[in-house]
Amino acid sequence: MRIRAAAVPAVCAAAALLCAAPPSQAAARQAGPARCAERVLTVRAKAAPADPSVLRVSVTNRGGRACAVDRVPTITFGDLDGAALPVPGGGSGAYALKAGRTAYAAVRTIADFADPEARRTGSVSVAASASHWGRSFTAAQLGTGGEVLVWEPVTTWWQPTAAAADRALGVG
């Protein structure tokens, strides 16, 4: 691949400007609450009463100050590989959770119960951030019976209300 000579000075000038910015300005742009310690969070999950393919999850900040969790919960399924994919897609980021407040997400574990590709598992784990261990819920605790059917699962980003999480997933 060829690099045009005219582009090199422009790139060098842009890099010099970025490197010349005082550290205090760079830190100010990234200001926000500190990451939540797992010990101050309570994670819950339950199947939607009308649709066992939809799980409603929440995280509550029991700490005394705002903190941040990942923008998308980490949802894994027993001993199956992979995690639920975020809807909408997008890069990583943080979700600020005020002290005493709860955030909500909705998860669709499978689109069609008759799908021959469906996998079965006895538990689902939910973590507010990928760096947390999270909490595991058995199928019975979730209210899905003896197993959770899984195929191409998706999860919403954290939302301020359960209704907003349902809307983001497209459920009523």
FENPEPE-V30816 format. One line per field, one symbol per residue. psi: psi as a letter, one per 40 degrees, with the letter a starting at -180 (. if undefined). burial: b if it has 16 or more other ideal C-beta (glycine too) atoms within 10 Angstrom, else e. A space follows every 10 residues. Layout:
BEGIN
psi=???
burial=???
END
This chain:
BEGIN
psi=hihhdddddd ddddddddde hiddddddde iiiiihhdee ihhiiiihde geehhhiihh heieiiiiii dhihhigbei iiihiihiai iiaihhhihe iiiiiihhdi dhdeheehii ieihhhidid eidahihidd ddfeaeihhh hfiiiiihie idddddddef i.
burial=eeeeeeeeee eeeeeeeeee eeeeeeeeee eebeebebee bebebebbee ebbbbbbbbb bebeebbbbb ebbbbbbbee eebbebbeee eeebbebeee ebbbbbbbbb eeeeeeebbe bebbbbbbbe ebebbbbebe ebebeebbbb bebbbbbbbe ebebbbebbe be
END
